[in-house]
Each structure stands twice: as structure tokens, then as C-alpha cells.
């Protein structure tokens, strides 16, 4: 079971909302909307995706990493490295 399983519906709802924002962006570009207006919406969609990513990361650390650390051994080290790499990817984006 994944760490986000309990919140799966909430994540799906948020991702569908982001999907709608992206469709709105496509429509704005298609209709030659003002550049700043498009950029504002890109920023909003980016923030929404970041919020999903941070929630997933929190769930992963609170569930998967915590379980591995409690069990100990090489799996714990692997899960910590995996979480660190995920954080690095989020910081770079």
C-alpha cells in the first residue's frame, strides 16, 4: 500500500483541477490571450502541481520512509536516499 492511498481521491481531484487549468491555458494560447495573463495562469498551474508533489512527498516520508526506518537495515538507507533524491528533484524544478 502506498503512502497516499488514504488520500487517493483528494489527489485525483486536485490533479483533475490541474488538468482543467492546463486545458484553460491551451484555450488561452489558442485564443491569443495577453502574454501576462497566460503567464499568470502557468504560475497558478505550477503552484498547484507543486502542492500535489509536496503532499505526495509528505505522505511518502510519513508512511514508506518511516516504515522502512522502523524496520531498519539496507531498505531504510535506500528509502532515505530515495526521498532525498525526490526532494532534490522538487527543489530543481
PDB file of N, CA, C and O in Angstrom:
ATOM      1  N   UNK A   1       0.844  -1.181   0.000  1.00  0.00           N
ATOM      2  CA  UNK A   1       0.000   0.000   0.000  1.00  0.00           C
ATOM      3  C   UNK A   1       0.887   1.242   0.000  1.00  0.00           C
ATOM      4  O   UNK A   1       1.859   1.317   0.751  1.00  0.00           O
ATOM      5  N   UNK A   2       0.551   2.204  -0.835  1.00  0.00           N
ATOM      6  CA  UNK A   2       1.319   3.433  -0.946  1.00  0.00           C
ATOM      7  C   UNK A   2       0.895   4.425   0.130  1.00  0.00           C
ATOM      8  O   UNK A   2      -0.219   4.363   0.650  1.00  0.00           O
ATOM      9  N   UNK A   3       1.802   5.339   0.453  1.00  0.00           N
ATOM     10  CA  UNK A   3       1.526   6.326   1.485  1.00  0.00           C
ATOM     11  C   UNK A   3       0.344   7.224   1.181  1.00  0.00           C
ATOM     12  O   UNK A   3      -0.313   7.719   2.097  1.00  0.00           O
ATOM     13  N   UNK A   4       0.071   7.435  -0.087  1.00  0.00           N
ATOM     14  CA  UNK A   4      -1.016   8.335  -0.471  1.00  0.00           C
ATOM     15  C   UNK A   4      -2.367   7.630  -0.615  1.00  0.00           C
ATOM     16  O   UNK A   4      -3.369   8.278  -0.917  1.00  0.00           O
ATOM     17  N   UNK A   5      -2.405   6.340  -0.407  1.00  0.00           N
ATOM     18  CA  UNK A   5      -3.628   5.574  -0.639  1.00  0.00           C
ATOM     19  C   UNK A   5      -4.834   6.130   0.101  1.00  0.00           C
ATOM     20  O   UNK A   5      -5.938   6.144  -0.443  1.00  0.00           O
ATOM     21  N   UNK A   6      -4.642   6.585   1.322  1.00  0.00           N
ATOM     22  CA  UNK A   6      -5.755   7.124   2.094  1.00  0.00           C
ATOM     23  C   UNK A   6      -6.318   8.415   1.530  1.00  0.00           C
ATOM     24  O   UNK A   6      -7.483   8.747   1.746  1.00  0.00           O
ATOM     25  N   UNK A   7      -5.472   9.142   0.802  1.00  0.00           N
ATOM     26  CA  UNK A   7      -5.877  10.427   0.219  1.00  0.00           C
ATOM     27  C   UNK A   7      -5.993  10.367  -1.302  1.00  0.00           C
ATOM     28  O   UNK A   7      -5.973  11.396  -1.977  1.00  0.00           O
ATOM     29  N   UNK A   8      -6.110   9.180  -1.822  1.00  0.00           N
ATOM     30  CA  UNK A   8      -6.097   8.989  -3.275  1.00  0.00           C
ATOM     31  C   UNK A   8      -7.153   9.847  -3.982  1.00  0.00           C
ATOM     32  O   UNK A   8      -6.853  10.498  -4.983  1.00  0.00           O
ATOM     33  N   UNK A   9      -8.364   9.849  -3.472  1.00  0.00           N
ATOM     34  CA  UNK A   9      -9.426  10.627  -4.122  1.00  0.00           C
ATOM     35  C   UNK A   9      -9.120  12.120  -4.094  1.00  0.00           C
ATOM     36  O   UNK A   9      -9.381  12.825  -5.069  1.00  0.00           O
ATOM     37  N   UNK A  10      -8.575  12.600  -2.998  1.00  0.00           N
ATOM     38  CA  UNK A  10      -8.218  14.021  -2.910  1.00  0.00           C
ATOM     39  C   UNK A  10      -7.134  14.353  -3.928  1.00  0.00           C
ATOM     40  O   UNK A  10      -7.191  15.399  -4.575  1.00  0.00           O
ATOM     41  N   UNK A  11      -6.152  13.476  -4.073  1.00  0.00           N
ATOM     42  CA  UNK A  11      -5.103  13.716  -5.071  1.00  0.00           C
ATOM     43  C   UNK A  11      -5.676  13.701  -6.487  1.00  0.00           C
ATOM     44  O   UNK A  11      -5.325  14.544  -7.312  1.00  0.00           O
ATOM     45  N   UNK A  12      -6.546  12.754  -6.760  1.00  0.00           N
ATOM     46  CA  UNK A  12      -7.157  12.693  -8.089  1.00  0.00           C
ATOM     47  C   UNK A  12      -7.976  13.949  -8.376  1.00  0.00           C
ATOM     48  O   UNK A  12      -7.954  14.462  -9.495  1.00  0.00           O
ATOM     49  N   UNK A  13      -8.687  14.438  -7.387  1.00  0.00           N
ATOM     50  CA  UNK A  13      -9.467  15.667  -7.555  1.00  0.00           C
ATOM     51  C   UNK A  13      -8.554  16.843  -7.858  1.00  0.00           C
ATOM     52  O   UNK A  13      -8.829  17.636  -8.758  1.00  0.00           O
ATOM     53  N   UNK A  14      -7.467  16.952  -7.104  1.00  0.00           N
ATOM     54  CA  UNK A  14      -6.527  18.057  -7.333  1.00  0.00           C
ATOM     55  C   UNK A  14      -5.887  17.952  -8.709  1.00  0.00           C
ATOM     56  O   UNK A  14      -5.725  18.963  -9.393  1.00  0.00           O
ATOM     57  N   UNK A  15      -5.523  16.746  -9.123  1.00  0.00           N
ATOM     58  CA  UNK A  15      -4.906  16.568 -10.441  1.00  0.00           C
ATOM     59  C   UNK A  15      -5.900  16.867 -11.566  1.00  0.00           C
ATOM     60  O   UNK A  15      -5.514  17.405 -12.604  1.00  0.00           O
ATOM     61  N   UNK A  16      -7.157  16.529 -11.371  1.00  0.00           N
ATOM     62  CA  UNK A  16      -8.163  16.880 -12.386  1.00  0.00           C
ATOM     63  C   UNK A  16      -8.328  18.390 -12.486  1.00  0.00           C
ATOM     64  O   UNK A  16      -8.549  18.926 -13.572  1.00  0.00           O
ATOM     65  N   UNK A  17      -8.220  19.076 -11.343  1.00  0.00           N
ATOM     66  CA  UNK A  17      -8.296  20.531 -11.347  1.00  0.00           C
ATOM     67  C   UNK A  17      -7.111  21.116 -12.127  1.00  0.00           C
ATOM     68  O   UNK A  17      -7.275  22.058 -12.902  1.00  0.00           O
ATOM     69  N   UNK A  18      -5.925  20.552 -11.916  1.00  0.00           N
ATOM     70  CA  UNK A  18      -4.741  20.995 -12.658  1.00  0.00           C
ATOM     71  C   UNK A  18      -4.934  20.724 -14.146  1.00  0.00           C
ATOM     72  O   UNK A  18      -4.593  21.552 -14.991  1.00  0.00           O
ATOM     73  N   UNK A  19      -5.480  19.563 -14.449  1.00  0.00           N
ATOM     74  CA  UNK A  19      -5.749  19.220 -15.851  1.00  0.00           C
ATOM     75  C   UNK A  19      -6.668  20.271 -16.482  1.00  0.00           C
ATOM     76  O   UNK A  19      -6.458  20.668 -17.628  1.00  0.00           O
ATOM     77  N   UNK A  20      -7.673  20.716 -15.750  1.00  0.00           N
ATOM     78  CA  UNK A  20      -8.563  21.763 -16.242  1.00  0.00           C
ATOM     79  C   UNK A  20      -7.820  23.067 -16.444  1.00  0.00           C
ATOM     80  O   UNK A  20      -8.078  23.788 -17.409  1.00  0.00           O
ATOM     81  N   UNK A  21      -6.896  23.379 -15.541  1.00  0.00           N
ATOM     82  CA  UNK A  21      -6.095  24.591 -15.698  1.00  0.00           C
ATOM     83  C   UNK A  21      -5.251  24.519 -16.972  1.00  0.00           C
ATOM     84  O   UNK A  21      -5.113  25.509 -17.689  1.00  0.00           O
ATOM     85  N   UNK A  22      -4.697  23.355 -17.242  1.00  0.00           N
ATOM     86  CA  UNK A  22      -3.876  23.188 -18.449  1.00  0.00           C
ATOM     87  C   UNK A  22      -4.728  23.340 -19.700  1.00  0.00           C
ATOM     88  O   UNK A  22      -4.305  23.976 -20.665  1.00  0.00           O
ATOM     89  N   UNK A  23      -5.924  22.761 -19.691  1.00  0.00           N
ATOM     90  CA  UNK A  23      -6.828  22.942 -20.844  1.00  0.00           C
ATOM     91  C   UNK A  23      -7.176  24.419 -21.020  1.00  0.00           C
ATOM     92  O   UNK A  23      -7.270  24.918 -22.142  1.00  0.00           O
ATOM     93  N   UNK A  24      -7.365  25.109 -19.895  1.00  0.00           N
ATOM     94  CA  UNK A  24      -7.626  26.545 -19.959  1.00  0.00           C
ATOM     95  C   UNK A  24      -6.455  27.304 -20.558  1.00  0.00           C
ATOM     96  O   UNK A  24      -6.647  28.247 -21.326  1.00  0.00           O
ATOM     97  N   UNK A  25      -5.252  26.897 -20.212  1.00  0.00           N
ATOM     98  CA  UNK A  25      -4.060  27.520 -20.799  1.00  0.00           C
ATOM     99  C   UNK A  25      -3.999  27.290 -22.304  1.00  0.00           C
ATOM    100  O   UNK A  25      -3.686  28.202 -23.069  1.00  0.00           O
ATOM    101  N   UNK A  26      -4.298  26.077 -22.717  1.00  0.00           N
ATOM    102  CA  UNK A  26      -4.307  25.788 -24.154  1.00  0.00           C
ATOM    103  C   UNK A  26      -5.313  26.676 -24.871  1.00  0.00           C
ATOM    104  O   UNK A  26      -5.035  27.204 -25.948  1.00  0.00           O
ATOM    105  N   UNK A  27      -6.469  26.834 -24.270  1.00  0.00           N
ATOM    106  CA  UNK A  27      -7.515  27.676 -24.849  1.00  0.00           C
ATOM    107  C   UNK A  27      -7.051  29.135 -24.915  1.00  0.00           C
ATOM    108  O   UNK A  27      -7.283  29.821 -25.911  1.00  0.00           O
ATOM    109  N   UNK A  28      -6.398  29.601 -23.853  1.00  0.00           N
ATOM    110  CA  UNK A  28      -5.903  30.977 -23.833  1.00  0.00           C
ATOM    111  C   UNK A  28      -4.901  31.222 -24.963  1.00  0.00           C
ATOM    112  O   UNK A  28      -4.962  32.244 -25.645  1.00  0.00           O
ATOM    113  N   UNK A  29      -3.988  30.281 -25.150  1.00  0.00           N
ATOM    114  CA  UNK A  29      -2.997  30.425 -26.222  1.00  0.00           C
ATOM    115  C   UNK A  29      -3.687  30.367 -27.576  1.00  0.00           C
ATOM    116  O   UNK A  29      -3.380  31.153 -28.473  1.00  0.00           O
ATOM    117  N   UNK A  30      -4.619  29.435 -27.719  1.00  0.00           N
ATOM    118  CA  UNK A  30      -5.350  29.302 -28.974  1.00  0.00           C
ATOM    119  C   UNK A  30      -6.110  30.585 -29.310  1.00  0.00           C
ATOM    120  O   UNK A  30      -6.238  30.954 -30.477  1.00  0.00           O
ATOM    121  N   UNK A  31      -6.611  31.257 -28.277  1.00  0.00           N
ATOM    122  CA  UNK A  31      -7.385  32.484 -28.486  1.00  0.00           C
ATOM    123  C   UNK A  31      -6.532  33.747 -28.405  1.00  0.00           C
ATOM    124  O   UNK A  31      -7.059  34.857 -28.322  1.00  0.00           O
ATOM    125  N   UNK A  32      -5.198  33.569 -28.430  1.00  0.00           N
ATOM    126  CA  UNK A  32      -4.255  34.695 -28.411  1.00  0.00           C
ATOM    127  C   UNK A  32      -4.450  35.619 -27.216  1.00  0.00           C
ATOM    128  O   UNK A  32      -4.484  36.841 -27.366  1.00  0.00           O
ATOM    129  N   UNK A  33      -4.578  35.032 -26.031  1.00  0.00           N
ATOM    130  CA  UNK A  33      -4.721  35.825 -24.815  1.00  0.00           C
ATOM    131  C   UNK A  33      -3.434  36.606 -24.552  1.00  0.00           C
ATOM    132  O   UNK A  33      -2.367  36.258 -25.056  1.00  0.00           O
ATOM    133  N   UNK A  34      -3.553  37.656 -23.762  1.00  0.00           N
ATOM    134  CA  UNK A  34      -2.425  38.510 -23.411  1.00  0.00           C
ATOM    135  C   UNK A  34      -1.358  37.680 -22.686  1.00  0.00           C
ATOM    136  O   UNK A  34      -1.681  36.875 -21.813  1.00  0.00           O
ATOM    137  N   UNK A  35      -0.100  37.880 -23.050  1.00  0.00           N
ATOM    138  CA  UNK A  35       1.023  37.076 -22.534  1.00  0.00           C
ATOM    139  C   UNK A  35       1.049  37.014 -21.010  1.00  0.00           C
ATOM    140  O   UNK A  35       1.214  35.938 -20.434  1.00  0.00           O
ATOM    141  N   UNK A  36       0.890  38.144 -20.366  1.00  0.00           N
ATOM    142  CA  UNK A  36       0.962  38.183 -18.910  1.00  0.00           C
ATOM    143  C   UNK A  36      -0.170  37.364 -18.290  1.00  0.00           C
ATOM    144  O   UNK A  36       0.024  36.711 -17.265  1.00  0.00           O
ATOM    145  N   UNK A  37      -1.335  37.399 -18.904  1.00  0.00           N
ATOM    146  CA  UNK A  37      -2.449  36.600 -18.403  1.00  0.00           C
ATOM    147  C   UNK A  37      -2.138  35.109 -18.507  1.00  0.00           C
ATOM    148  O   UNK A  37      -2.451  34.345 -17.594  1.00  0.00           O
ATOM    149  N   UNK A  38      -1.529  34.697 -19.604  1.00  0.00           N
ATOM    150  CA  UNK A  38      -1.147  33.298 -19.786  1.00  0.00           C
ATOM    151  C   UNK A  38      -0.094  32.921 -18.751  1.00  0.00           C
ATOM    152  O   UNK A  38      -0.190  31.870 -18.118  1.00  0.00           O
ATOM    153  N   UNK A  39       0.910  33.777 -18.578  1.00  0.00           N
ATOM    154  CA  UNK A  39       1.966  33.506 -17.607  1.00  0.00           C
ATOM    155  C   UNK A  39       1.416  33.407 -16.182  1.00  0.00           C
ATOM    156  O   UNK A  39       1.879  32.588 -15.388  1.00  0.00           O
ATOM    157  N   UNK A  40       0.448  34.225 -15.871  1.00  0.00           N
ATOM    158  CA  UNK A  40      -0.185  34.164 -14.550  1.00  0.00           C
ATOM    159  C   UNK A  40      -0.847  32.812 -14.339  1.00  0.00           C
ATOM    160  O   UNK A  40      -0.746  32.228 -13.259  1.00  0.00           O
ATOM    161  N   UNK A  41      -1.518  32.317 -15.361  1.00  0.00           N
ATOM    162  CA  UNK A  41      -2.170  31.012 -15.251  1.00  0.00           C
ATOM    163  C   UNK A  41      -1.170  29.866 -15.226  1.00  0.00           C
ATOM    164  O   UNK A  41      -1.400  28.860 -14.555  1.00  0.00           O
ATOM    165  N   UNK A  42      -0.051  30.006 -15.955  1.00  0.00           N
ATOM    166  CA  UNK A  42       1.016  28.998 -15.902  1.00  0.00           C
ATOM    167  C   UNK A  42       1.554  28.920 -14.470  1.00  0.00           C
ATOM    168  O   UNK A  42       1.780  27.833 -13.938  1.00  0.00           O
ATOM    169  N   UNK A  43       1.753  30.076 -13.863  1.00  0.00           N
ATOM    170  CA  UNK A  43       2.236  30.119 -12.482  1.00  0.00           C
ATOM    171  C   UNK A  43       1.257  29.431 -11.535  1.00  0.00           C
ATOM    172  O   UNK A  43       1.675  28.692 -10.644  1.00  0.00           O
ATOM    173  N   UNK A  44      -0.023  29.666 -11.716  1.00  0.00           N
ATOM    174  CA  UNK A  44      -1.037  29.037 -10.863  1.00  0.00           C
ATOM    175  C   UNK A  44      -1.037  27.524 -11.031  1.00  0.00           C
ATOM    176  O   UNK A  44      -1.136  26.790 -10.047  1.00  0.00           O
ATOM    177  N   UNK A  45      -0.926  27.055 -12.264  1.00  0.00           N
ATOM    178  CA  UNK A  45      -0.895  25.605 -12.521  1.00  0.00           C
ATOM    179  C   UNK A  45       0.371  24.986 -11.926  1.00  0.00           C
ATOM    180  O   UNK A  45       0.334  23.882 -11.382  1.00  0.00           O
ATOM    181  N   UNK A  46       1.471  25.691 -12.034  1.00  0.00           N
ATOM    182  CA  UNK A  46       2.731  25.210 -11.469  1.00  0.00           C
ATOM    183  C   UNK A  46       2.627  25.077  -9.954  1.00  0.00           C
ATOM    184  O   UNK A  46       3.049  24.072  -9.382  1.00  0.00           O
ATOM    185  N   UNK A  47       2.060  26.098  -9.308  1.00  0.00           N
ATOM    186  CA  UNK A  47       1.881  26.041  -7.853  1.00  0.00           C
ATOM    187  C   UNK A  47       0.964  24.884  -7.454  1.00  0.00           C
ATOM    188  O   UNK A  47       1.200  24.216  -6.447  1.00  0.00           O
ATOM    189  N   UNK A  48      -0.072  24.656  -8.242  1.00  0.00           N
ATOM    190  CA  UNK A  48      -0.997  23.557  -7.935  1.00  0.00           C
ATOM    191  C   UNK A  48      -0.285  22.211  -8.033  1.00  0.00           C
ATOM    192  O   UNK A  48      -0.479  21.345  -7.179  1.00  0.00           O
ATOM    193  N   UNK A  49       0.531  22.030  -9.059  1.00  0.00           N
ATOM    194  CA  UNK A  49       1.289  20.780  -9.193  1.00  0.00           C
ATOM    195  C   UNK A  49       2.312  20.634  -8.070  1.00  0.00           C
ATOM    196  O   UNK A  49       2.530  19.535  -7.560  1.00  0.00           O
ATOM    197  N   UNK A  50       2.931  21.737  -7.694  1.00  0.00           N
ATOM    198  CA  UNK A  50       3.889  21.687  -6.590  1.00  0.00           C
ATOM    199  C   UNK A  50       3.198  21.276  -5.288  1.00  0.00           C
ATOM    200  O   UNK A  50       3.768  20.531  -4.490  1.00  0.00           O
ATOM    201  N   UNK A  51       1.992  21.751  -5.077  1.00  0.00           N
ATOM    202  CA  UNK A  51       1.248  21.383  -3.878  1.00  0.00           C
ATOM    203  C   UNK A  51       0.959  19.878  -3.864  1.00  0.00           C
ATOM    204  O   UNK A  51       1.053  19.235  -2.819  1.00  0.00           O
ATOM    205  N   UNK A  52       0.611  19.328  -5.016  1.00  0.00           N
ATOM    206  CA  UNK A  52       0.389  17.880  -5.118  1.00  0.00           C
ATOM    207  C   UNK A  52       1.694  17.141  -4.821  1.00  0.00           C
ATOM    208  O   UNK A  52       1.711  16.166  -4.070  1.00  0.00           O
ATOM    209  N   UNK A  53       2.784  17.618  -5.419  1.00  0.00           N
ATOM    210  CA  UNK A  53       4.083  16.965  -5.214  1.00  0.00           C
ATOM    211  C   UNK A  53       4.494  16.997  -3.745  1.00  0.00           C
ATOM    212  O   UNK A  53       4.974  15.995  -3.215  1.00  0.00           O
ATOM    213  N   UNK A  54       4.313  18.125  -3.094  1.00  0.00           N
ATOM    214  CA  UNK A  54       4.681  18.222  -1.684  1.00  0.00           C
ATOM    215  C   UNK A  54       3.817  17.312  -0.813  1.00  0.00           C
ATOM    216  O   UNK A  54       4.313  16.708   0.138  1.00  0.00           O
ATOM    217  N   UNK A  55       2.551  17.214  -1.129  1.00  0.00           N
ATOM    218  CA  UNK A  55       1.677  16.312  -0.399  1.00  0.00           C
ATOM    219  C   UNK A  55       2.093  14.861  -0.562  1.00  0.00           C
ATOM    220  O   UNK A  55       2.122  14.099   0.404  1.00  0.00           O
ATOM    221  N   UNK A  56       2.415  14.485  -1.797  1.00  0.00           N
ATOM    222  CA  UNK A  56       2.872  13.119  -2.052  1.00  0.00           C
ATOM    223  C   UNK A  56       4.181  12.835  -1.331  1.00  0.00           C
ATOM    224  O   UNK A  56       4.378  11.753  -0.779  1.00  0.00           O
ATOM    225  N   UNK A  57       5.072  13.818  -1.343  1.00  0.00           N
ATOM    226  CA  UNK A  57       6.347  13.653  -0.652  1.00  0.00           C
ATOM    227  C   UNK A  57       6.134  13.486   0.852  1.00  0.00           C
ATOM    228  O   UNK A  57       6.751  12.627   1.481  1.00  0.00           O
ATOM    229  N   UNK A  58       5.268  14.301   1.415  1.00  0.00           N
ATOM    230  CA  UNK A  58       4.963  14.188   2.841  1.00  0.00           C
ATOM    231  C   UNK A  58       4.381  12.811   3.168  1.00  0.00           C
ATOM    232  O   UNK A  58       4.762  12.189   4.160  1.00  0.00           O
ATOM    233  N   UNK A  59       3.464  12.345   2.335  1.00  0.00           N
ATOM    234  CA  UNK A  59       2.883  11.020   2.541  1.00  0.00           C
ATOM    235  C   UNK A  59       3.951   9.929   2.428  1.00  0.00           C
ATOM    236  O   UNK A  59       3.957   8.973   3.203  1.00  0.00           O
ATOM    237  N   UNK A  60       4.844  10.080   1.463  1.00  0.00           N
ATOM    238  CA  UNK A  60       5.904   9.086   1.257  1.00  0.00           C
ATOM    239  C   UNK A  60       6.821   9.028   2.479  1.00  0.00           C
ATOM    240  O   UNK A  60       7.157   7.947   2.963  1.00  0.00           O
ATOM    241  N   UNK A  61       7.216  10.183   2.962  1.00  0.00           N
ATOM    242  CA  UNK A  61       8.106  10.209   4.126  1.00  0.00           C
ATOM    243  C   UNK A  61       7.378   9.677   5.362  1.00  0.00           C
ATOM    244  O   UNK A  61       7.939   8.894   6.129  1.00  0.00           O
ATOM    245  N   UNK A  62       6.147  10.100   5.545  1.00  0.00           N
ATOM    246  CA  UNK A  62       5.394   9.693   6.726  1.00  0.00           C
ATOM    247  C   UNK A  62       5.003   8.230   6.738  1.00  0.00           C
ATOM    248  O   UNK A  62       4.763   7.662   7.803  1.00  0.00           O
ATOM    249  N   UNK A  63       4.936   7.618   5.580  1.00  0.00           N
ATOM    250  CA  UNK A  63       4.499   6.220   5.514  1.00  0.00           C
ATOM    251  C   UNK A  63       5.646   5.303   5.091  1.00  0.00           C
ATOM    252  O   UNK A  63       6.128   4.494   5.884  1.00  0.00           O
ATOM    253  N   UNK A  64       6.071   5.432   3.856  1.00  0.00           N
ATOM    254  CA  UNK A  64       7.054   4.499   3.296  1.00  0.00           C
ATOM    255  C   UNK A  64       8.416   4.621   3.978  1.00  0.00           C
ATOM    256  O   UNK A  64       9.006   3.618   4.380  1.00  0.00           O
ATOM    257  N   UNK A  65       8.911   5.854   4.106  1.00  0.00           N
ATOM    258  CA  UNK A  65      10.227   6.047   4.714  1.00  0.00           C
ATOM    259  C   UNK A  65      10.171   5.695   6.196  1.00  0.00           C
ATOM    260  O   UNK A  65      11.060   5.015   6.708  1.00  0.00           O
ATOM    261  N   UNK A  66       9.136   6.154   6.883  1.00  0.00           N
ATOM    262  CA  UNK A  66       9.020   5.863   8.317  1.00  0.00           C
ATOM    263  C   UNK A  66       8.956   4.360   8.571  1.00  0.00           C
ATOM    264  O   UNK A  66       9.605   3.865   9.493  1.00  0.00           O
ATOM    265  N   UNK A  67       8.189   3.630   7.774  1.00  0.00           N
ATOM    266  CA  UNK A  67       8.106   2.175   7.933  1.00  0.00           C
ATOM    267  C   UNK A  67       9.463   1.516   7.705  1.00  0.00           C
ATOM    268  O   UNK A  67       9.852   0.606   8.438  1.00  0.00           O
ATOM    269  N   UNK A  68      10.181   1.984   6.680  1.00  0.00           N
ATOM    270  CA  UNK A  68      11.490   1.406   6.381  1.00  0.00           C
ATOM    271  C   UNK A  68      12.484   1.706   7.498  1.00  0.00           C
ATOM    272  O   UNK A  68      13.279   0.843   7.870  1.00  0.00           O
ATOM    273  N   UNK A  69      12.443   2.917   8.032  1.00  0.00           N
ATOM    274  CA  UNK A  69      13.354   3.284   9.120  1.00  0.00           C
ATOM    275  C   UNK A  69      13.051   2.444  10.359  1.00  0.00           C
ATOM    276  O   UNK A  69      13.968   1.982  11.039  1.00  0.00           O
ATOM    277  N   UNK A  70      11.779   2.248  10.648  1.00  0.00           N
ATOM    278  CA  UNK A  70      11.411   1.420  11.806  1.00  0.00           C
ATOM    279  C   UNK A  70      11.881  -0.023  11.642  1.00  0.00           C
ATOM    280  O   UNK A  70      12.236  -0.687  12.616  1.00  0.00           O
ATOM    281  N   UNK A  71      11.879  -0.498  10.391  1.00  0.00           N
ATOM    282  CA  UNK A  71      12.346  -1.864  10.129  1.00  0.00           C
ATOM    283  C   UNK A  71      13.863  -1.951  10.146  1.00  0.00           C
ATOM    284  O   UNK A  71      14.433  -2.991  10.476  1.00  0.00           O
ATOM    285  N   UNK A  72      14.519  -0.836   9.782  1.00  0.00           N
ATOM    286  CA  UNK A  72      15.982  -0.791   9.775  1.00  0.00           C
ATOM    287  C   UNK A  72      16.572  -1.503   8.573  1.00  0.00           C
ATOM    288  O   UNK A  72      15.859  -1.909   7.655  1.00  0.00           O
ATOM    289  N   UNK A  73      17.877  -1.642   8.598  1.00  0.00           N
ATOM    290  CA  UNK A  73      18.587  -2.353   7.546  1.00  0.00           C
ATOM    291  C   UNK A  73      18.802  -1.537   6.295  1.00  0.00           C
ATOM    292  O   UNK A  73      18.596  -0.323   6.292  1.00  0.00           O
ATOM    293  N   UNK A  74      19.218  -2.204   5.226  1.00  0.00           N
ATOM    294  CA  UNK A  74      19.543  -1.509   3.973  1.00  0.00           C
ATOM    295  C   UNK A  74      18.328  -0.850   3.315  1.00  0.00           C
ATOM    296  O   UNK A  74      18.468   0.142   2.600  1.00  0.00           O
ATOM    297  N   UNK A  75      17.137  -1.403   3.560  1.00  0.00           N
ATOM    298  CA  UNK A  75      15.936  -0.788   2.982  1.00  0.00           C
ATOM    299  C   UNK A  75      15.724   0.615   3.536  1.00  0.00           C
ATOM    300  O   UNK A  75      15.284   1.507   2.812  1.00  0.00           O
ATOM    301  N   UNK A  76      16.032   0.813   4.805  1.00  0.00           N
ATOM    302  CA  UNK A  76      15.883   2.134   5.428  1.00  0.00           C
ATOM    303  C   UNK A  76      16.795   3.142   4.746  1.00  0.00           C
ATOM    304  O   UNK A  76      16.371   4.246   4.403  1.00  0.00           O
ATOM    305  N   UNK A  77      18.049   2.754   4.552  1.00  0.00           N
ATOM    306  CA  UNK A  77      19.000   3.654   3.881  1.00  0.00           C
ATOM    307  C   UNK A  77      18.547   3.957   2.463  1.00  0.00           C
ATOM    308  O   UNK A  77      18.658   5.093   2.001  1.00  0.00           O
ATOM    309  N   UNK A  78      18.040   2.952   1.775  1.00  0.00           N
ATOM    310  CA  UNK A  78      17.576   3.136   0.388  1.00  0.00           C
ATOM    311  C   UNK A  78      16.394   4.101   0.331  1.00  0.00           C
ATOM    312  O   UNK A  78      16.347   4.972  -0.538  1.00  0.00           O
ATOM    313  N   UNK A  79      15.443   3.954   1.247  1.00  0.00           N
ATOM    314  CA  UNK A  79      14.272   4.831   1.266  1.00  0.00           C
ATOM    315  C   UNK A  79      14.666   6.271   1.590  1.00  0.00           C
ATOM    316  O   UNK A  79      14.092   7.208   1.034  1.00  0.00           O
ATOM    317  N   UNK A  80      15.625   6.454   2.472  1.00  0.00           N
ATOM    318  CA  UNK A  80      16.087   7.804   2.800  1.00  0.00           C
ATOM    319  C   UNK A  80      16.774   8.429   1.586  1.00  0.00           C
ATOM    320  O   UNK A  80      16.542   9.599   1.283  1.00  0.00           O
ATOM    321  N   UNK A  81      17.609   7.671   0.895  1.00  0.00           N
ATOM    322  CA  UNK A  81      18.263   8.176  -0.324  1.00  0.00           C
ATOM    323  C   UNK A  81      17.225   8.518  -1.389  1.00  0.00           C
ATOM    324  O   UNK A  81      17.328   9.540  -2.069  1.00  0.00           O
ATOM    325  N   UNK A  82      16.231   7.655  -1.523  1.00  0.00           N
ATOM    326  CA  UNK A  82      15.153   7.872  -2.492  1.00  0.00           C
ATOM    327  C   UNK A  82      14.395   9.168  -2.183  1.00  0.00           C
ATOM    328  O   UNK A  82      14.102   9.948  -3.089  1.00  0.00           O
ATOM    329  N   UNK A  83      14.080   9.396  -0.910  1.00  0.00           N
ATOM    330  CA  UNK A  83      13.375  10.615  -0.507  1.00  0.00           C
ATOM    331  C   UNK A  83      14.246  11.845  -0.740  1.00  0.00           C
ATOM    332  O   UNK A  83      13.752  12.878  -1.189  1.00  0.00           O
ATOM    333  N   UNK A  84      15.530  11.741  -0.439  1.00  0.00           N
ATOM    334  CA  UNK A  84      16.448  12.861  -0.672  1.00  0.00           C
ATOM    335  C   UNK A  84      16.527  13.205  -2.152  1.00  0.00           C
ATOM    336  O   UNK A  84      16.551  14.381  -2.514  1.00  0.00           O
ATOM    337  N   UNK A  85      16.567  12.202  -2.999  1.00  0.00           N
ATOM    338  CA  UNK A  85      16.608  12.431  -4.447  1.00  0.00           C
ATOM    339  C   UNK A  85      15.316  13.089  -4.926  1.00  0.00           C
ATOM    340  O   UNK A  85      15.347  13.965  -5.790  1.00  0.00           O
ATOM    341  N   UNK A  86      14.179  12.668  -4.364  1.00  0.00           N
ATOM    342  CA  UNK A  86      12.894  13.273  -4.735  1.00  0.00           C
ATOM    343  C   UNK A  86      12.860  14.734  -4.312  1.00  0.00           C
ATOM    344  O   UNK A  86      12.379  15.581  -5.064  1.00  0.00           O
ATOM    345  N   UNK A  87      13.357  15.037  -3.136  1.00  0.00           N
ATOM    346  CA  UNK A  87      13.408  16.427  -2.668  1.00  0.00           C
ATOM    347  C   UNK A  87      14.294  17.250  -3.584  1.00  0.00           C
ATOM    348  O   UNK A  87      13.944  18.372  -3.951  1.00  0.00           O
ATOM    349  N   UNK A  88      15.441  16.698  -3.955  1.00  0.00           N
ATOM    350  CA  UNK A  88      16.348  17.415  -4.873  1.00  0.00           C
ATOM    351  C   UNK A  88      15.677  17.706  -6.210  1.00  0.00           C
ATOM    352  O   UNK A  88      15.854  18.788  -6.770  1.00  0.00           O
ATOM    353  N   UNK A  89      14.906  16.746  -6.726  1.00  0.00           N
ATOM    354  CA  UNK A  89      14.199  16.976  -7.996  1.00  0.00           C
ATOM    355  C   UNK A  89      13.177  18.083  -7.841  1.00  0.00           C
ATOM    356  O   UNK A  89      13.026  18.912  -8.739  1.00  0.00           O
ATOM    357  N   UNK A  90      12.472  18.113  -6.721  1.00  0.00           N
ATOM    358  CA  UNK A  90      11.462  19.149  -6.497  1.00  0.00           C
ATOM    359  C   UNK A  90      12.102  20.523  -6.346  1.00  0.00           C
ATOM    360  O   UNK A  90      11.562  21.517  -6.830  1.00  0.00           O
ATOM    361  N   UNK A  91      13.229  20.582  -5.688  1.00  0.00           N
ATOM    362  CA  UNK A  91      13.918  21.863  -5.493  1.00  0.00           C
ATOM    363  C   UNK A  91      14.426  22.405  -6.819  1.00  0.00           C
ATOM    364  O   UNK A  91      14.398  23.614  -7.050  1.00  0.00           O
ATOM    365  N   UNK A  92      14.890  21.520  -7.687  1.00  0.00           N
ATOM    366  CA  UNK A  92      15.404  21.951  -9.004  1.00  0.00           C
ATOM    367  C   UNK A  92      14.291  22.418  -9.933  1.00  0.00           C
ATOM    368  O   UNK A  92      14.535  23.235 -10.820  1.00  0.00           O
ATOM    369  N   UNK A  93      13.082  21.917  -9.747  1.00  0.00           N
ATOM    370  CA  UNK A  93      12.009  22.258 -10.690  1.00  0.00           C
ATOM    371  C   UNK A  93      11.392  23.602 -10.407  1.00  0.00           C
ATOM    372  O   UNK A  93      10.478  24.023 -11.117  1.00  0.00           O
TER     373      UNK A  93
END
